[in-house]
Amino acid sequence: MAGKTPESPKQSEFAFDLQRAYASMVSLRTQIPSDAYTAEILGTERAGSGVMIRSHGVVLTIGYLVTEAETVWMTDHTGAAVPGHVLGQDQETGFGLVQALGRLNAEALPIGRSSSISEGDHLVLAGFGGSSGSIATHVVAIREFAGYWEYLLDEAIFTAPAHPNWGGTALVGGDGELLGVGSLFIQHGESENSARDGNMVVPIDLLEPIFDELATYGKTSKPSRPWLGLFGTEIGSGVVVAALSRNGPADRADVRVGDIVMGVGGRPVASLADLFRKVWALGPAGISVPLDLGRDGELVEVSISSIARSDVLKGPKIH
């Protein structure tokens, strides 16, 4: 069934100043070159929200809004617009950092601890636009999330109802602290009949360990994970190849849409998350990944020469 109609947060229901949280939000618009690797999937014009987390104009958002961005513009709650520069993006968490290249009339939102969140907590999912761009929400689950694009979070935050413009929204609670960043629209529930519309939020606790490197170098020093360019989906108890990145590692290794991923080097695969963990456990990007595939009733073994996902992406434009 459809999710509950989102309601704007009411100040009487929260102990912190909603206006202060709203003043931290910015509108974020990016332009991506037409020949960028992600242009076909994510588009060349992207829009969402960001939240200022440092007083000198550092804005946190969700990474797909700024991936391969050629130009970035941010608008604050007073209507002032300034250009921005992509400081960095982390493929593992999904976070993106942007530096304002002019003065934003925005307050830095203090960072809290997402580990303090419990199921049932009543929070705010704030977007640009004040109360009209924000919703009252609650936590429906904290659990593992596996994204088909080779992405995995051990403890993603799931909220409901769904924010209509979720990308880069700020999950705010406690004493008005940032607890996570909105990433996806998703349906919660055990079946189609019990499904509720909601959002997946990336927990803010993942930011602190990588922030300094991300802000300084644009990436972390951690070795990149092996990327296959394989979009998997779970059907029943198996993992099926639903799509392939054109001319990506799996495509070049003759993996085919419809193949069933049976195992990694002879080790059975039980789920999408299990597939990712087994692949990543082999070593860093550049290793050969042996996959056991079911195809037309036969077992096919392929070896995929992995790369780092960042190898196919355009870097930030230097200003």
Disulfide bonds with the S-S distance in Angstrom:
none
